[in-house]
């Protein structure tokens, strides 16, 4: 099931490093297919995601697949 979130792009210096999104309610999301266009620390984004039932080695956030996205003005 798809879900829409608004949040901020973050970079986590865990292991080899990883990109994620912290939504406006503080929930951490770990996109497994993070678009290159969004890889800017602090960028505000609106993202349509699909939650995935899987574990990752990063052990940070809920794994999701990005279905669509757009950047938001600050």
Secondary structure by P-SEA (a helix, b strand, c coil): cbbbbbbbbbbbcccccccccccccbbbbbbccccccccccccccccbbbbbcccccccccbbbbbcccccccc
